[in-house]
Amino acid sequence: MTNLRALLAYNMKARRQILGISQAKLAEKVSTSTHYIGQIEVKNKFPSPEMLERIAAALEIDSPQLFSMDSFTDEAVRRFQEGILADMGTALVQAVNARRSELKKIS
């Protein structure tokens, strides 16, 4: 997972909450499925540039704001950083385990 995915997910959800709209309403506004919006917000999918523009318009912001940390509170920045560190730790453990498996096969 990349930082961009995490920023996008956080900002989409926060902006939806500010506007008081559901994932279903956002999906309707951008002509996609609720499932797809949900997948973006849990960082499983990353939209095309065209879809990013449609999402930004539906959220009544400029598209660069989807990747901004300007509106984050100090607590949100801390949680965001902790999430990234946790993701990095998970990735590191997976890489080490994969390497161990490779070395066991060679031995």
C-alpha positions as CSV (number, residue, x, y, z in Angstrom):
1,M,0.0,0.0,0.0
2,T,1.4,3.4,-0.8
3,N,1.1,6.7,1.0
4,L,-1.0,8.0,-1.8
5,R,-3.6,5.4,-1.3
6,A,-3.7,6.1,2.4
7,L,-4.0,9.9,1.8
8,L,-6.7,9.4,-0.8
9,A,-8.7,7.0,1.5
10,Y,-8.5,9.3,4.5
11,N,-9.4,12.5,2.6
12,M,-12.3,10.9,0.7
13,K,-13.8,9.6,3.8
14,A,-13.3,12.8,5.8
15,R,-14.7,14.9,3.0
16,R,-17.7,12.7,2.6
17,Q,-18.4,13.0,6.3
18,I,-18.1,16.8,6.1
19,L,-20.6,16.8,3.3
20,G,-22.8,14.3,5.0
21,I,-22.9,11.9,2.1
22,S,-22.6,8.1,2.1
23,Q,-20.4,6.0,-0.1
24,A,-23.6,5.1,-2.0
25,K,-24.3,8.8,-2.7
26,L,-20.7,9.5,-3.8
27,A,-20.8,6.4,-6.0
28,E,-24.0,7.7,-7.6
29,K,-22.5,11.1,-8.2
30,V,-19.4,9.7,-10.0
31,S,-21.3,6.9,-11.8
32,T,-19.6,3.9,-10.2
33,S,-20.5,1.2,-7.6
34,T,-20.6,1.7,-3.9
35,H,-18.3,-1.3,-3.7
36,Y,-15.6,0.5,-5.8
37,I,-15.8,3.6,-3.5
38,G,-15.5,1.3,-0.5
39,Q,-12.5,-0.4,-2.0
40,I,-10.8,3.0,-2.5
41,E,-11.5,3.9,1.0
42,V,-10.0,0.7,2.4
43,K,-6.9,1.2,0.2
44,N,-7.6,-1.8,-2.0
45,K,-8.1,0.1,-5.2
46,F,-6.6,3.2,-6.8
47,P,-8.8,5.2,-9.3
48,S,-7.8,6.4,-12.7
49,P,-7.0,10.1,-13.2
50,E,-10.4,10.6,-14.8
51,M,-12.1,9.0,-11.8
52,L,-10.1,11.1,-9.4
53,E,-11.4,14.2,-11.2
54,R,-15.0,13.0,-10.9
55,I,-14.5,12.1,-7.2
56,A,-13.0,15.5,-6.5
57,A,-15.9,17.3,-8.3
58,A,-18.5,15.2,-6.4
59,L,-16.7,16.1,-3.1
60,E,-16.6,19.8,-4.1
61,I,-12.9,20.1,-3.9
62,D,-9.9,20.4,-6.3
63,S,-8.3,17.1,-7.2
64,P,-5.0,17.9,-5.5
65,Q,-6.8,18.2,-2.2
66,L,-7.5,14.5,-2.3
67,F,-3.8,14.0,-1.6
68,S,-3.3,16.9,0.9
69,M,-2.5,16.7,4.6
70,D,-3.4,20.4,5.2
71,S,-6.7,19.6,6.7
72,F,-5.4,16.8,9.0
73,T,-5.5,17.4,12.8
74,D,-2.4,16.6,14.7
75,E,-4.1,13.4,15.9
76,A,-5.0,12.4,12.4
77,V,-1.4,12.9,11.3
78,R,-0.2,10.8,14.2
79,R,-2.6,8.0,13.3
80,F,-1.7,8.3,9.6
81,Q,2.0,8.0,10.4
82,E,1.3,5.0,12.8
83,G,-0.6,3.3,10.0
84,I,2.2,3.7,7.5
85,L,4.7,2.4,10.0
86,A,2.5,-0.6,10.7
87,D,2.1,-1.3,7.0
88,M,5.9,-1.0,6.6
89,G,6.4,-3.4,9.5
90,T,4.0,-5.9,8.0
91,A,5.7,-5.7,4.6
92,L,9.1,-6.2,6.2
93,V,7.9,-9.3,8.2
94,Q,6.4,-10.7,5.0
95,A,9.7,-10.1,3.0
96,V,11.8,-11.7,5.8
97,N,9.5,-14.7,5.9
98,A,9.5,-15.1,2.2
99,R,13.3,-14.9,2.2
100,R,13.5,-17.6,4.9
101,S,11.3,-19.9,2.9
102,E,13.5,-19.4,-0.1
103,L,16.6,-20.2,2.0
104,K,15.0,-23.3,3.4
105,K,14.3,-24.6,-0.1
106,I,17.9,-24.1,-1.0
107,S,19.3,-25.8,2.1
